Structures are given as structure tokens and as C-alpha cells.
Amino acid sequence: MRFIAGVWRLAIAALCFVGTYEAWTIPNRWVYFTFQTGFMLGIVMLWSGAASLLKGIQPPAWLKGCLTVYAIITALVAFLLMPPDDPHYVPQVLGIMTNTMLHRIAPVMAVVDFLLFDPHRRFKPSYVLSWMGYFPIYLAFVVIRAQLWPHSGPSVGGNPYPYTFIDLGQLGWSQFIVNIVGLAVGFLLVALTVFLIDRILPEKSLLRSQ
């Protein structure tokens, strides 16, 4: 089972790296939350997969849980808020669109990994809020970047905002704040759910992987 877990995690890492490769040639793609967190998920899964295969030290529980939360948020945004990928625009590898790899397949596989292969009851209550720390940093980065380079893309026409629901230029401050509060609540609910699931599941992984 340890071998299966290792291969599974390396497969997630591969999907993340292939899914974000576009950003290495088009740097403004790194503005997307999903590209940033997807690449970080790839790094953590590469570490975790190698540790499983080589009986090495696994990533800290806080870090693994953090990227699980981000993976769930990525999937929720992709399935609920984003339009379907356009095969005429999105690159494909082995017949699968890279956005699909990054926004849907890899996050779902990461959740399965968390449920089946991770040991549980390791998260502290303080993790829930600390996992959210990246959210305001990301928003500040997007807004400041937009003010400094208002035509830098990545959206159509050079719009610097990566998502319509945080497009300060189109929304105005009032709606922007309303949207941010809603996103923060959603982020907190996901983090709290991951924490509670970790507490409910047996301490030892359901499929032994260490």
C-alpha cells in the first residue's frame, strides 16, 4: 500500500506541474490563485510521494492540511464559479486540458489522498485560522499589482484581475468587500470541515501508506 500511495502522490505532483507549465512561458499566469497553490501542491506531493516510496520523512501535518484546503477551494471554484475550459484555447497534454488537470483532477486526487493515505487526528484547532493566512496576502498581492501595472493581464484586454469576483475595477469597493467577506467565510468553512474530518477519521490512515 505504501507503494500505491507513493505513486498516487507522484501522479498528483505530475498533474500539478504539467498544469502550471504554461506560467513558465507566460508569467502573468502566476497571478491566478490556482496556479500558485497548484504548484505548491505539486511540491508537497512530490515530497510526500518520495517519502512514501523511500520511507522518508513526510511533510508536516500543517502543510499537508493547508494544501488540502487549497485544493478543495480550487476544485469548488472550478466546478461552481468558472466557465468550462475551451479546448481551442487551453493547452492539452495526452488529450486532457491542462486546466482540467490543475483545477479538477489534481484537487480531487489530493482529497482522496488526504482521506485514505494520511494519518489523522494530527491537526490543532489553531491550524484552521493559520491555513487562512494566505488568503489576505493573495488578495493584497492582486490589488497592489493591479494598481501598479493596470494593463498587465492575465485577463482579456490586459485586465490585471484574474477573477471577475475580485475585479475591484469592475465591482467597486462595496461589492468587492462583500465578495471578499463571502469568500473568506467559504474559505473558513472549508478549513473547518477539513479539520473536523481529520478529527472524525481513525488516527491511523485508512490505507496504510507510511
Helices and strands as residue ranges (DSSP letters): H 2-20, G 21-24, G 27-31, H 33-54, H 61-80, E 92-93, E 96-97, H 98-100, I 101-105, H 106-116, H 126-131, H 134-148, G 156-158, G 164-166, H 168-200
